[in-house]
Amino acid sequence: MKTIEVIITETGRNRPADRPEVFNLIKKQFSTITYAKEFIESRYGGMPRGRKKIYTGPNNCPVVVGFLHSFWNQDYSHSSKAWFQTDWVEICEIERKPITI
């Protein structure tokens, strides 16, 4: 049985030039790519435009595994200072195979 997994690694920094720090990891699984896209669209208010691609694999054969989405964020409920957030959004098809041990 194959499923689609969306992994969002949330990073933040005070300004775009600073080094980002991971502050949250979100993993969701979906039965179809359509449901995965709906999740991403509901989270970001649509598919982010101007997506910067994330690659993996050797330099001679890189594979696109997702995209970056950056924006200014602020937690108004705690009167926090705004931070520059970059989400690393990875989308994978995974296959579950039972194993015996």
Protein Blocks (a to p, Z undefined) as FASTA:
>chain_A
ZZddddddddddfbfkbccddfbdcddddfbfklmmmmmmmmnopacehiacddedjfkl
ccdfbdcdddddddfknopacddddddddddddddddddZZ
